[in-house]
């Protein structure tokens, strides 16, 4: 998945936030009774922004601003995380 191909897509998260892990380091998201995922903070942050309204470009811009990094440095990692979330059925485009 390439940024230029998906930047205008509006990803929508699936599943629901359940809790944080015991140590508070990761986030638990449940898709169904038998599909529960543990997300790293950045993956959870991106998953949580997938509201069906924001475009991939909006998400990249927000991550860029929050991390004080240039857009060019965050767009590939953000797209990679979205790709993994899609493979896990936690996001649909």
N, C-alpha and C positions, 0 to 999 in steps of 0.2 A: 504494500500500500504506500503510495507516494503522496506527499503533502499537496502538490498541485492538483492531484486527481480528487482529493477529498475535502479541500479547504472550504468549499461551500456547503458540504453536507452538514446536517444537523443531527448529531448522534443523540440517541435516547437511551438512558440507562434502564436496565432490567434488574429485577431482584430488589431486595430491601436490606438496608443496614440493620444488623442485629446487635452488634456489640464490638468492643475492642478486645484484643487478646489479653490474657491475664497480665502480661507485662506492660500492656498499653501501647506496644510498639506498632501493632498492625490493626487493621479493621476487618471485621467479619461481615460478609455480605452473603445473604441466602437467596438462591434462585428458586429452590424447591426443597422438599424435605431431604432429598438425597444429594443435593448439589449446594454445597456451602464452600465459599472461597475466603481465603485470608489475603487481604490486599495490603501492600506497602502503603505508607502515607501518601506518596505522590500518585499512585494508581487510584487510591480512594478519592483524592482531591479531584483528579481528572474525571473519574466515574461520576462523582457527585455533580460536576458541572454539566453532564450530559442530560440536559432537560428537554431536548427536542426543540428548543428555541435558539440556543447558541450554536453558531457554526463552529467547525473545527478551527477556522481562522480566529474566531472570538476566543476560543479556549486557549489557543497558542498565545494570543496577545495578552490574555489575563495571566497565564503562567509566566510569560516574559516579564510582565510588570511586577508581579509578586516576587519573582526570583531576582529581579534587577539584572536580567541577562538579555542580550540582544535576541530578537525573534529568530534569527538564523541559527542560534545555538539551541533553541528549545523546540523548534518545529519537528525535527526528526525524532527526538525522544518522545514527544507527545504523541505523534502518529504511531510510533512503535508500541506505546502503552495502549492506545486505542485499539490497535490491531490485536494485541493480546486479550484485551477485554472482549472484543468481538469473538475471538476464538473460544472464549469461555462462555459465550452467550450472555455476557453481562451488559453488552451494549449492542444496539442495532443502529445501522445508518440509514 
